[in-house]
């Protein structure tokens, strides 16, 4: 029934090119909510299986039209998107212009659906309203420990026009997904060695420490802001 409904909505006389516009148009016609998928020319990544309504039958319909485009149903990628969306929902302003980092695949694929969710424009140069900070959870926690060990205490450096898609996402999740997808993994080469060693110790005794350290830091920052 699902497949019959999808096919009935496709105009047999209408021709669809491989352009981004036509691919997304076709997905919408067959009943996929494109706010919850990420488009790339080679692959469509499902961000949220339930909200996207990207059933196996709809995938078969899509593949019949676009056999060269792979549909990626990675549960790990969906977990990354879930973590990211909880942050971005609070940080992104509708119809804003967002400056993107260069050559950062994971940021590109995470941010792409927000052009439809919030009508944002993603740019790599020129004027902008918001700028993406690609800091991941591991780097943020490493920085927190580094300033504490150096005697500086907590250093709150976030800027009001920055957004942090990966601030709640651990490096092992990102690299596991990138490796499965055939992409180059991310290497942390500039982190503090003492902080890194301490984090490796905590990993064995308290696996959830990174999220808890970040939450504690954010709580202290908000507390200080209210007291000013």
Buried (B, 14 or more C-beta within 10 A) or exposed (E): EBBEEBBEEBEEEEEBEEEEEBBBBBBBBBBBBBBBBBBBEEEBBBBBBEEBBBBEBBBBBBEEBBEEBBBBBBEEBBEBBEBBBEBBEEBBEEEBBBBBEEEBEBBBBBBBBBBBBBEBEBEEEEEBBBBBBBBBBBBBBBBBBBBBEEEEEEEEEBEEBBBBBBBBBBBEBBBBBBEEBEBEEBEEEEBBEEBBEBBEEBEEEEEEBBBEBBEEBBEEEEEEEEEE
